[in-house]
Amino acid sequence: MVEMALKHMEGNGVVQLDEERKAAMVNNLLVALVSEGETHPVINTGTLYT
């Protein structure tokens, strides 16, 4: 499911992700999928690179 979401977003030109950002997105999507509680949106105001 996560792989399909990444391919869909990249295929439609929505995002271009490097490997580190793909890993972060995979982690976030998997947490949301297997979580027992509700998901809450998070606004990222920073960057993965400092």
N, CA, C and O atoms as a Maestro MAE file, in Angstrom:
{
 s_m_m2io_version
 :::
 2.0.0
}

f_m_ct {
 s_m_title
 :::
 protein
 m_atom[200] {
  # First column is atom index #
  i_m_mmod_type
  r_m_x_coord
  r_m_y_coord
  r_m_z_coord
  i_m_residue_number
  s_m_chain_name
  s_m_pdb_residue_name
  s_m_pdb_atom_name
  i_m_atomic_number
  :::
  1 25 0.823 -1.188 0.000 1 A "MET " " N  " 7
  2 3 0.000 0.000 0.000 1 A "MET " " CA " 6
  3 2 0.871 1.258 0.000 1 A "MET " " C  " 6
  4 15 0.605 2.212 -0.731 1 A "MET " " O  " 8
  5 25 1.915 1.244 0.831 2 A "VAL " " N  " 7
  6 3 2.813 2.398 0.907 2 A "VAL " " CA " 6
  7 2 3.574 2.565 -0.403 2 A "VAL " " C  " 6
  8 15 3.727 3.680 -0.903 2 A "VAL " " O  " 8
  9 25 4.050 1.454 -0.953 3 A "GLU " " N  " 7
  10 3 4.771 1.513 -2.228 3 A "GLU " " CA " 6
  11 2 3.870 2.066 -3.332 3 A "GLU " " C  " 6
  12 15 4.313 2.864 -4.158 3 A "GLU " " O  " 8
  13 25 2.612 1.643 -3.344 4 A "MET " " N  " 7
  14 3 1.662 2.130 -4.336 4 A "MET " " CA " 6
  15 2 1.437 3.638 -4.189 4 A "MET " " C  " 6
  16 15 1.345 4.353 -5.186 4 A "MET " " O  " 8
  17 25 1.349 4.115 -2.954 5 A "ALA " " N  " 7
  18 3 1.163 5.550 -2.718 5 A "ALA " " CA " 6
  19 2 2.365 6.348 -3.211 5 A "ALA " " C  " 6
  20 15 2.197 7.389 -3.847 5 A "ALA " " O  " 8
  21 25 3.573 5.871 -2.925 6 A "LEU " " N  " 7
  22 3 4.778 6.565 -3.379 6 A "LEU " " CA " 6
  23 2 4.854 6.605 -4.906 6 A "LEU " " C  " 6
  24 15 5.154 7.645 -5.492 6 A "LEU " " O  " 8
  25 25 4.580 5.465 -5.546 7 A "LYS " " N  " 7
  26 3 4.623 5.408 -7.012 7 A "LYS " " CA " 6
  27 2 3.581 6.334 -7.621 7 A "LYS " " C  " 6
  28 15 3.847 6.997 -8.624 7 A "LYS " " O  " 8
  29 25 2.405 6.382 -7.025 8 A "HIS " " N  " 7
  30 3 1.331 7.244 -7.529 8 A "HIS " " CA " 6
  31 2 1.723 8.723 -7.445 8 A "HIS " " C  " 6
  32 15 1.534 9.476 -8.400 8 A "HIS " " O  " 8
  33 25 2.265 9.126 -6.307 9 A "MET " " N  " 7
  34 3 2.655 10.528 -6.134 9 A "MET " " CA " 6
  35 2 3.803 10.914 -7.054 9 A "MET " " C  " 6
  36 15 3.792 12.001 -7.632 9 A "MET " " O  " 8
  37 25 4.789 10.040 -7.197 10 A "GLU " " N  " 7
  38 3 5.910 10.333 -8.082 10 A "GLU " " CA " 6
  39 2 5.474 10.288 -9.545 10 A "GLU " " C  " 6
  40 15 5.911 11.112 -10.348 10 A "GLU " " O  " 8
  41 25 4.618 9.335 -9.893 11 A "GLY " " N  " 7
  42 3 4.143 9.197 -11.267 11 A "GLY " " CA " 6
  43 2 3.324 10.376 -11.742 11 A "GLY " " C  " 6
  44 15 3.358 10.726 -12.922 11 A "GLY " " O  " 8
  45 25 2.589 10.991 -10.834 12 A "ASN " " N  " 7
  46 3 1.770 12.147 -11.188 12 A "ASN " " CA " 6
  47 2 2.515 13.457 -11.032 12 A "ASN " " C  " 6
  48 15 1.933 14.526 -11.219 12 A "ASN " " O  " 8
  49 25 3.793 13.391 -10.693 13 A "GLY " " N  " 7
  50 3 4.597 14.605 -10.557 13 A "GLY " " CA " 6
  51 2 4.271 15.413 -9.315 13 A "GLY " " C  " 6
  52 15 4.592 16.599 -9.246 13 A "GLY " " O  " 8
  53 25 3.632 14.783 -8.324 14 A "VAL " " N  " 7
  54 3 3.268 15.487 -7.095 14 A "VAL " " CA " 6
  55 2 4.502 15.783 -6.268 14 A "VAL " " C  " 6
  56 15 4.646 16.879 -5.727 14 A "VAL " " O  " 8
  57 25 5.406 14.794 -6.169 15 A "VAL " " N  " 7
  58 3 6.627 14.954 -5.372 15 A "VAL " " CA " 6
  59 2 7.796 14.260 -6.058 15 A "VAL " " C  " 6
  60 15 7.611 13.320 -6.831 15 A "VAL " " O  " 8
  61 25 8.983 14.729 -5.767 16 A "GLN " " N  " 7
  62 3 10.230 14.077 -6.152 16 A "GLN " " CA " 6
  63 2 10.989 13.863 -4.850 16 A "GLN " " C  " 6
  64 15 11.447 14.825 -4.233 16 A "GLN " " O  " 8
  65 25 11.123 12.614 -4.430 17 A "LEU " " N  " 7
  66 3 11.730 12.323 -3.138 17 A "LEU " " CA " 6
  67 2 13.071 11.627 -3.302 17 A "LEU " " C  " 6
  68 15 13.222 10.743 -4.145 17 A "LEU " " O  " 8
  69 25 14.055 12.034 -2.483 18 A "ASP " " N  " 7
  70 3 15.301 11.282 -2.430 18 A "ASP " " CA " 6
  71 2 15.082 10.092 -1.494 18 A "ASP " " C  " 6
  72 15 14.021 9.968 -0.881 18 A "ASP " " O  " 8
  73 25 16.071 9.231 -1.386 19 A "GLU " " N  " 7
  74 3 15.901 7.997 -0.607 19 A "GLU " " CA " 6
  75 2 15.618 8.262 0.871 19 A "GLU " " C  " 6
  76 15 14.831 7.541 1.483 19 A "GLU " " O  " 8
  77 25 16.245 9.282 1.452 20 A "GLU " " N  " 7
  78 3 16.021 9.589 2.866 20 A "GLU " " CA " 6
  79 2 14.596 10.067 3.108 20 A "GLU " " C  " 6
  80 15 13.972 9.692 4.101 20 A "GLU " " O  " 8
  81 25 14.085 10.887 2.212 21 A "ARG " " N  " 7
  82 3 12.710 11.376 2.368 21 A "ARG " " CA " 6
  83 2 11.696 10.273 2.098 21 A "ARG " " C  " 6
  84 15 10.634 10.241 2.720 21 A "ARG " " O  " 8
  85 25 12.013 9.370 1.177 22 A "LYS " " N  " 7
  86 3 11.141 8.214 0.949 22 A "LYS " " CA " 6
  87 2 11.049 7.373 2.216 22 A "LYS " " C  " 6
  88 15 9.966 6.931 2.601 22 A "LYS " " O  " 8
  89 25 12.195 7.157 2.860 23 A "ALA " " N  " 7
  90 3 12.203 6.359 4.086 23 A "ALA " " CA " 6
  91 2 11.368 7.024 5.175 23 A "ALA " " C  " 6
  92 15 10.639 6.345 5.899 23 A "ALA " " O  " 8
  93 25 11.469 8.345 5.296 24 A "ALA " " N  " 7
  94 3 10.676 9.066 6.297 24 A "ALA " " CA " 6
  95 2 9.187 8.964 5.977 24 A "ALA " " C  " 6
  96 15 8.370 8.779 6.879 24 A "ALA " " O  " 8
  97 25 8.832 9.082 4.698 25 A "MET " " N  " 7
  98 3 7.429 8.995 4.322 25 A "MET " " CA " 6
  99 2 6.893 7.582 4.543 25 A "MET " " C  " 6
  100 15 5.770 7.415 5.019 25 A "MET " " O  " 8
  101 25 7.681 6.567 4.204 26 A "VAL " " N  " 7
  102 3 7.274 5.178 4.431 26 A "VAL " " CA " 6
  103 2 7.023 4.960 5.917 26 A "VAL " " C  " 6
  104 15 6.017 4.362 6.298 26 A "VAL " " O  " 8
  105 25 7.929 5.441 6.751 27 A "ASN " " N  " 7
  106 3 7.762 5.302 8.193 27 A "ASN " " CA " 6
  107 2 6.467 5.963 8.657 27 A "ASN " " C  " 6
  108 15 5.698 5.361 9.407 27 A "ASN " " O  " 8
  109 25 6.223 7.182 8.223 28 A "ASN " " N  " 7
  110 3 5.021 7.907 8.635 28 A "ASN " " CA " 6
  111 2 3.746 7.215 8.159 28 A "ASN " " C  " 6
  112 15 2.779 7.110 8.913 28 A "ASN " " O  " 8
  113 25 3.741 6.744 6.912 29 A "LEU " " N  " 7
  114 3 2.555 6.067 6.387 29 A "LEU " " CA " 6
  115 2 2.293 4.749 7.118 29 A "LEU " " C  " 6
  116 15 1.145 4.419 7.418 29 A "LEU " " O  " 8
  117 25 3.352 4.005 7.402 30 A "LEU " " N  " 7
  118 3 3.167 2.741 8.119 30 A "LEU " " CA " 6
  119 2 2.662 2.967 9.535 30 A "LEU " " C  " 6
  120 15 1.816 2.213 10.017 30 A "LEU " " O  " 8
  121 25 3.163 3.984 10.200 31 A "VAL " " N  " 7
  122 3 2.678 4.306 11.547 31 A "VAL " " CA " 6
  123 2 1.190 4.648 11.487 31 A "VAL " " C  " 6
  124 15 0.413 4.199 12.330 31 A "VAL " " O  " 8
  125 25 0.796 5.440 10.493 32 A "ALA " " N  " 7
  126 3 -0.614 5.813 10.359 32 A "ALA " " CA " 6
  127 2 -1.485 4.594 10.061 32 A "ALA " " C  " 6
  128 15 -2.612 4.506 10.548 32 A "ALA " " O  " 8
  129 25 -0.974 3.659 9.267 33 A "LEU " " N  " 7
  130 3 -1.764 2.484 8.891 33 A "LEU " " CA " 6
  131 2 -1.944 1.504 10.040 33 A "LEU " " C  " 6
  132 15 -3.007 0.898 10.169 33 A "LEU " " O  " 8
  133 25 -0.931 1.339 10.873 34 A "VAL " " N  " 7
  134 3 -1.010 0.323 11.918 34 A "VAL " " CA " 6
  135 2 -1.355 0.893 13.289 34 A "VAL " " C  " 6
  136 15 -1.451 0.147 14.264 34 A "VAL " " O  " 8
  137 25 -1.539 2.184 13.371 35 A "SER " " N  " 7
  138 3 -1.845 2.832 14.640 35 A "SER " " CA " 6
  139 2 -3.210 2.407 15.161 35 A "SER " " C  " 6
  140 15 -4.143 2.199 14.386 35 A "SER " " O  " 8
  141 25 -3.317 2.281 16.465 36 A "GLU " " N  " 7
  142 3 -4.599 1.937 17.075 36 A "GLU " " CA " 6
  143 2 -5.436 3.180 17.354 36 A "GLU " " C  " 6
  144 15 -6.646 3.081 17.561 36 A "GLU " " O  " 8
  145 25 -4.808 4.331 17.362 37 A "GLY " " N  " 7
  146 3 -5.518 5.577 17.640 37 A "GLY " " CA " 6
  147 2 -5.748 6.383 16.375 37 A "GLY " " C  " 6
  148 15 -5.355 5.976 15.282 37 A "GLY " " O  " 8
  149 25 -6.381 7.514 16.535 38 A "GLU " " N  " 7
  150 3 -6.624 8.403 15.410 38 A "GLU " " CA " 6
  151 2 -5.329 9.068 14.978 38 A "GLU " " C  " 6
  152 15 -4.419 9.261 15.785 38 A "GLU " " O  " 8
  153 25 -5.252 9.414 13.713 39 A "THR " " N  " 7
  154 3 -4.101 10.162 13.228 39 A "THR " " CA " 6
  155 2 -4.409 11.651 13.331 39 A "THR " " C  " 6
  156 15 -5.565 12.065 13.238 39 A "THR " " O  " 8
  157 25 -3.382 12.434 13.520 40 A "HIS " " N  " 7
  158 3 -3.514 13.879 13.615 40 A "HIS " " CA " 6
  159 2 -2.516 14.523 12.664 40 A "HIS " " C  " 6
  160 15 -1.357 14.110 12.613 40 A "HIS " " O  " 8
  161 25 -2.943 15.519 11.918 41 A "PRO " " N  " 7
  162 3 -2.009 16.165 10.991 41 A "PRO " " CA " 6
  163 2 -0.886 16.882 11.740 41 A "PRO " " C  " 6
  164 15 -1.087 17.430 12.824 41 A "PRO " " O  " 8
  165 25 0.279 16.862 11.142 42 A "VAL " " N  " 7
  166 3 1.437 17.545 11.700 42 A "VAL " " CA " 6
  167 2 1.981 18.468 10.628 42 A "VAL " " C  " 6
  168 15 2.181 18.049 9.488 42 A "VAL " " O  " 8
  169 25 2.219 19.704 10.977 43 A "ILE " " N  " 7
  170 3 2.784 20.661 10.035 43 A "ILE " " CA " 6
  171 2 4.283 20.703 10.263 43 A "ILE " " C  " 6
  172 15 4.749 21.070 11.342 43 A "ILE " " O  " 8
  173 25 5.033 20.326 9.242 44 A "ASN " " N  " 7
  174 3 6.481 20.320 9.332 44 A "ASN " " CA " 6
  175 2 6.999 21.707 8.954 44 A "ASN " " C  " 6
  176 15 6.838 22.152 7.817 44 A "ASN " " O  " 8
  177 25 7.609 22.369 9.898 45 A "THR " " N  " 7
  178 3 8.118 23.713 9.627 45 A "THR " " CA " 6
  179 2 9.626 23.712 9.448 45 A "THR " " C  " 6
  180 15 10.238 24.767 9.288 45 A "THR " " O  " 8
  181 25 10.225 22.525 9.476 46 A "GLY " " N  " 7
  182 3 11.674 22.423 9.346 46 A "GLY " " CA " 6
  183 2 12.042 21.622 8.134 46 A "GLY " " C  " 6
  184 15 11.290 21.565 7.162 46 A "GLY " " O  " 8
  185 25 13.184 21.009 8.185 47 A "THR " " N  " 7
  186 3 13.686 20.210 7.094 47 A "THR " " CA " 6
  187 2 14.393 18.996 7.671 47 A "THR " " C  " 6
  188 15 14.777 18.982 8.840 47 A "THR " " O  " 8
  189 25 14.558 17.983 6.839 48 A "LEU " " N  " 7
  190 3 15.322 16.822 7.263 48 A "LEU " " CA " 6
  191 2 16.801 17.150 7.321 48 A "LEU " " C  " 6
  192 15 17.568 16.493 8.025 48 A "LEU " " O  " 8
  193 25 17.199 18.178 6.571 49 A "TYR " " N  " 7
  194 3 18.597 18.559 6.482 49 A "TYR " " CA " 6
  195 2 18.854 19.803 7.288 49 A "TYR " " C  " 6
  196 15 18.173 20.811 7.099 49 A "TYR " " O  " 8
  197 25 19.821 19.761 8.183 50 A "THR " " N  " 7
  198 3 20.142 20.941 8.987 50 A "THR " " CA " 6
  199 2 21.527 21.438 8.694 50 A "THR " " C  " 6
  200 15 21.966 22.427 9.283 50 A "THR " " O  " 8
  :::
 }
 m_bond[199] {
  # First column is bond index #
  i_m_from
  i_m_to
  i_m_order
  :::
  1 1 2 1
  2 2 3 1
  3 3 4 2
  4 3 5 1
  5 5 6 1
  6 6 7 1
  7 7 8 2
  8 7 9 1
  9 9 10 1
  10 10 11 1
  11 11 12 2
  12 11 13 1
  13 13 14 1
  14 14 15 1
  15 15 16 2
  16 15 17 1
  17 17 18 1
  18 18 19 1
  19 19 20 2
  20 19 21 1
  21 21 22 1
  22 22 23 1
  23 23 24 2
  24 23 25 1
  25 25 26 1
  26 26 27 1
  27 27 28 2
  28 27 29 1
  29 29 30 1
  30 30 31 1
  31 31 32 2
  32 31 33 1
  33 33 34 1
  34 34 35 1
  35 35 36 2
  36 35 37 1
  37 37 38 1
  38 38 39 1
  39 39 40 2
  40 39 41 1
  41 41 42 1
  42 42 43 1
  43 43 44 2
  44 43 45 1
  45 45 46 1
  46 46 47 1
  47 47 48 2
  48 47 49 1
  49 49 50 1
  50 50 51 1
  51 51 52 2
  52 51 53 1
  53 53 54 1
  54 54 55 1
  55 55 56 2
  56 55 57 1
  57 57 58 1
  58 58 59 1
  59 59 60 2
  60 59 61 1
  61 61 62 1
  62 62 63 1
  63 63 64 2
  64 63 65 1
  65 65 66 1
  66 66 67 1
  67 67 68 2
  68 67 69 1
  69 69 70 1
  70 70 71 1
  71 71 72 2
  72 71 73 1
  73 73 74 1
  74 74 75 1
  75 75 76 2
  76 75 77 1
  77 77 78 1
  78 78 79 1
  79 79 80 2
  80 79 81 1
  81 81 82 1
  82 82 83 1
  83 83 84 2
  84 83 85 1
  85 85 86 1
  86 86 87 1
  87 87 88 2
  88 87 89 1
  89 89 90 1
  90 90 91 1
  91 91 92 2
  92 91 93 1
  93 93 94 1
  94 94 95 1
  95 95 96 2
  96 95 97 1
  97 97 98 1
  98 98 99 1
  99 99 100 2
  100 99 101 1
  101 101 102 1
  102 102 103 1
  103 103 104 2
  104 103 105 1
  105 105 106 1
  106 106 107 1
  107 107 108 2
  108 107 109 1
  109 109 110 1
  110 110 111 1
  111 111 112 2
  112 111 113 1
  113 113 114 1
  114 114 115 1
  115 115 116 2
  116 115 117 1
  117 117 118 1
  118 118 119 1
  119 119 120 2
  120 119 121 1
  121 121 122 1
  122 122 123 1
  123 123 124 2
  124 123 125 1
  125 125 126 1
  126 126 127 1
  127 127 128 2
  128 127 129 1
  129 129 130 1
  130 130 131 1
  131 131 132 2
  132 131 133 1
  133 133 134 1
  134 134 135 1
  135 135 136 2
  136 135 137 1
  137 137 138 1
  138 138 139 1
  139 139 140 2
  140 139 141 1
  141 141 142 1
  142 142 143 1
  143 143 144 2
  144 143 145 1
  145 145 146 1
  146 146 147 1
  147 147 148 2
  148 147 149 1
  149 149 150 1
  150 150 151 1
  151 151 152 2
  152 151 153 1
  153 153 154 1
  154 154 155 1
  155 155 156 2
  156 155 157 1
  157 157 158 1
  158 158 159 1
  159 159 160 2
  160 159 161 1
  161 161 162 1
  162 162 163 1
  163 163 164 2
  164 163 165 1
  165 165 166 1
  166 166 167 1
  167 167 168 2
  168 167 169 1
  169 169 170 1
  170 170 171 1
  171 171 172 2
  172 171 173 1
  173 173 174 1
  174 174 175 1
  175 175 176 2
  176 175 177 1
  177 177 178 1
  178 178 179 1
  179 179 180 2
  180 179 181 1
  181 181 182 1
  182 182 183 1
  183 183 184 2
  184 183 185 1
  185 185 186 1
  186 186 187 1
  187 187 188 2
  188 187 189 1
  189 189 190 1
  190 190 191 1
  191 191 192 2
  192 191 193 1
  193 193 194 1
  194 194 195 1
  195 195 196 2
  196 195 197 1
  197 197 198 1
  198 198 199 1
  199 199 200 2
  :::
 }
}
